[in-house]
Amino acid sequence: MSSFSYISQLSPVLFWDIDREYMDVERHSAGLIQRVLEYGTLQDWRLTRDYYGMDRIVSDCKRLRTLDPMALSFVCAMSNTNKEDYRCYQFRQSNQTPWNS
């Protein structure tokens, strides 16, 4: 599958703020995967999984600074990995707000 056919099949909701014709899916893969996980449909997830593969998705997600907790749980369940291995989980735990302590 070419990058143009992949990005043209994704939901237009994911690209409300950018022009999808100029998006480089290899260079900006982490941001694209994050958008699909947080705002995409199940069909968007299947397309992304088929295009990138689970290994690339997991490695990009492990480097993300922020990721929705539900999206993190979904990736962990689909890839059989631990939440503690992800940067977004460690970063979120270390920055507690003072009024919750």
FENPE-V763740 format. One record per backbone hydrogen bond with DSSP energy under -1.0 kcal/mol. CO is the residue of the C=O (numbers start at 0). NH is the residue of the N-H. E is the energy in kcal/mol with one decimal. If there is no record, write none. Layout:
BEGIN
co={CO,CO}
nh={NH,NH}
e={E,E}
END
This chain:
BEGIN
co={1,2,3,10,11,18,23,27,28,29,30,31,32,33,34,35,40,41,42,43,44,45,46,47,48,52,53,54,55,56,57,61,67,68,69,70,71,72,73,74,75,75,81,82,85,86,87,88,89,96}
nh={5,6,7,13,14,21,27,31,32,33,34,35,36,37,38,39,44,45,46,47,48,49,50,51,52,56,57,58,59,60,61,86,71,72,73,74,75,76,77,78,79,80,84,85,89,90,91,92,93,99}
e={-2.1,-2.4,-1.8,-1.2,-1.2,-1.3,-2.2,-1.9,-2.7,-2.2,-2.0,-2.3,-2.5,-2.3,-2.9,-1.4,-2.0,-2.3,-2.2,-2.3,-2.8,-2.2,-2.1,-2.8,-1.3,-1.9,-2.7,-2.2,-2.3,-2.4,-2.2,-1.8,-2.6,-2.2,-2.0,-2.4,-2.4,-2.3,-2.5,-2.1,-1.2,-1.3,-1.2,-1.8,-1.7,-3.0,-1.7,-1.7,-1.4,-1.4}
END
